[in-house]
Amino acid sequence: MKTIKKIAIAIGAGYTPGINSIIMGAAISAHKAGWEVVGIRDGFEGLLFPEKYPNKGLIDLGPEVISKLNPMSSDAMGTAASMDPFNVRTINELEMIEEVDMSDTLLENIKKENIDGVIAIMMGRGLSILHKLNAKGLKSVCIPRTVENDMAATPVAFGFNTALSFCIEMLDRAKQAAVSAKKIGVVEVPGSQAGWLALQSGIAALADAVISPEFPCDVNDLAQNLKSRITPDKPHALVVVAEGSSFVNLPGRTEDTLSDLRKALSPSATEEDSEFTINKSGQAAKTLSYALQQLLADEVYPLVLGPWVRGGNTTAVDRQLGLAYGAASAKALEQSKFGTMATFVPPHIDFVPLIDALNKVRRVDKDHGFIKVAQALGIYTGV
């Protein structure tokens, strides 16, 4: 590769607190190498539709701009909408909506702007998009971010520690309320495919039970466990449940019961039709609370943290990690480690092929150390 003179930073879809710290780490490291640094507005959209933005969809990230950024915020350049440059919705000559591949346009505009490399701060589906762009010639390095910490190939993604700290604070408050009201509290935390947030925050708050997507919850077993814990001296309980958790033996229901709507939609439909069909947030808390209330004949209060976990100020740990991820990724570009993703393996930041993280989820294993810690503390996990 020719000598790097200019790099760009792009942020994928979804909000995570403190992304400015990653931008600052990458830019400061790049400035020391004598490179120009720009940010692409709204993910790659700024260069897909430069005519819609000032300065052709780019924002200067020079030393003066970087020195004024707040590392606890994420307001430097916006995040991507749910747009895939390989499938962009447009209106054709027949005034019909169709999806077209604009990846070549994106790569051409990157070349026109003399951008030699891209640092992409991505999660989820963004990894697949970035991998396909790399296959077409984009020279990039990826930084993983997710509050659920479910990205494969890295044990600690940026944003998880901030979400974990907030969850612990909220669980402490929920537990205080449960103790005061002498009731059972069910708190739902993010975790559509993995239970890291539920498990680690549940341990810290000394919850009575933690329910994760990896281990389907037998509500009868859980109810019996809680019943044995609730005594005149301890007439309360706290249950932490991940958003993507599933349940068996729900009272008043059989697994082969299908609603008329589900039967009409498709013989293979597996999801319940309800207000949670599109947005799953709150479904686990409501389902589990209703089931426990029936089985225990006691009031159960659901609480959903949902999007609140994704806001606020970043923690000191994530600020350090963000700066480190950013600086290391600039070095990775300098060393031509294209098509890779940063991974924090304490005490080092390494880089693994991006394909190692594609279409994979980092899940909680039944033999994981945190499961053993929870069990040692007497926390029900359903394992």
Secondary structure, 3 states (H helix, E strand, C coil): CCCCCEEEEEECCCCCCCHHHHHHHHHHHHHHCCCEEEEECCCCHHHHCHHHCHHHHEEECCHHHHHCCCCCCCCCCCCCCCCECCEEEEECCCCCEEEECCHHHHHHHHHHCCCCEEEEEECCHHHHHHHHHHHCCCCEEEEEECCCCCECCCCCCECHHHHHHHHHHHHHHHHHHHHHHCCEEEEEECCCCCCHHHHHHHHHCCCCEEECCCCCEEHHHHHHHHHHHCECCECCEEEEEECCCCEECCCCCCCCCCCHHHHHHCCCCCCCCCCCCCCCCCHHHHHHHHHHHHHHCCCEEEEECHHHHHCCCCCHHHHHHHHHHHHHHHHHHHCCCCCEEEEEECCEEEEEEHHHHCCCECCCCCCCHHHHHHHHCCCECCC
